[in-house]
């Protein structure tokens, strides 16, 4: 945590009292983040598939497709759902092979 200058904070409540948060006044609010955040896959578990959805910006891109007028709401949702289903199906298949 210290090497990341407190900006690479894990969502682990047991680390909210880490001494590094007292090392600089600008970090004083960071421990509070753990009280109001949830993993991106919430309420489900964090998995490789949920991380890939995050890494590929599927949700923001889905919203952007609608916001920019490139797709209707229903088209954007269908596109995002298809993208996520492909990711989850591909990773589930890969797990079966291993």
C-alpha positions in Angstrom: 0.0 0.0 0.0 2.8 2.4 0.8 4.4 1.8 -2.6 1.1 2.8 -4.3 1.0 6.0 -2.2 -2.3 4.8 -0.8 -4.1 5.0 -4.2 -3.9 1.3 -4.8 -6.1 0.5 -1.9 -7.6 -3.0 -1.6 -11.3 -3.4 -0.6 -10.3 -5.0 2.7 -11.7 -3.4 5.8 -8.9 -4.9 8.0 -6.5 -2.5 6.2 -8.4 0.7 7.0 -6.3 1.3 10.1 -3.0 0.9 8.3 -0.4 3.4 9.4 0.2 4.7 5.9 -3.1 6.6 6.0 -1.8 8.7 8.8 1.4 9.5 6.9 -0.1 12.3 4.9 -3.3 14.4 5.5 -4.5 14.0 1.9 -5.0 10.3 2.6 -7.2 10.7 5.7 -10.5 9.9 3.8 -9.3 6.9 1.9 -10.1 4.4 4.7 -13.7 5.5 4.6 -14.0 4.2 1.0 -14.1 0.6 2.2 -17.3 1.4 4.2 -19.3 2.6 1.1 -17.9 0.5 -1.8 -18.5 -3.0 -3.0 -16.7 -5.2 -5.5 -17.7 -4.6 -9.1 -19.4 -8.0 -9.3 -21.6 -7.4 -6.3 -23.8 -9.0 -5.2 -22.1 -11.9 -6.9 -18.5 -13.1 -6.3 -15.5 -11.4 -7.9 -14.4 -13.7 -10.7 -12.0 -13.6 -13.7 -15.1 -12.9 -15.9 -16.3 -10.0 -13.8 -12.8 -8.6 -13.8 -12.7 -8.9 -17.6 -16.0 -7.1 -18.0 -14.5 -4.3 -15.9 -11.2 -4.3 -17.8 -12.9 -4.1 -21.2 -15.2 -1.2 -20.1 -18.3 -3.1 -21.1 -20.6 -1.2 -18.7 -19.3 2.3 -19.5 -19.3 1.5 -23.2 -22.9 0.3 -23.0 -23.9 3.5 -21.4 -21.9 5.6 -23.9 -23.6 3.8 -26.9 -26.9 5.1 -25.7 -25.7 8.5 -24.5 -24.1 9.3 -27.8 -27.1 8.2 -29.8 -25.4 5.3 -31.4 -27.9 2.8 -30.0 -31.3 2.9 -28.4 -31.5 1.9 -24.7 -32.7 -1.6 -25.7 -29.9 -2.0 -28.3 -27.2 -0.9 -25.8 -28.5 -3.2 -23.1 -28.6 -6.1 -25.6 -25.1 -5.3 -26.8 -23.7 -5.2 -23.2 -25.5 -8.4 -22.3 -24.2 -10.2 -25.3 -20.6 -9.0 -24.6 -20.9 -10.2 -21.0 -22.4 -13.5 -21.8 -19.6 -14.2 -24.3 -17.0 -13.4 -21.6 -18.6 -15.5 -19.0 -19.2 -18.4 -21.4 -15.7 -18.3 -22.7 -14.1 -18.3 -19.2 -16.4 -21.1 -18.0 -15.4 -23.2 -21.0 -11.7 -22.5 -20.3 -12.2 -23.7 -16.7 -13.6 -27.0 -17.9 -10.6 -27.6 -20.1 -8.1 -27.0 -17.2 
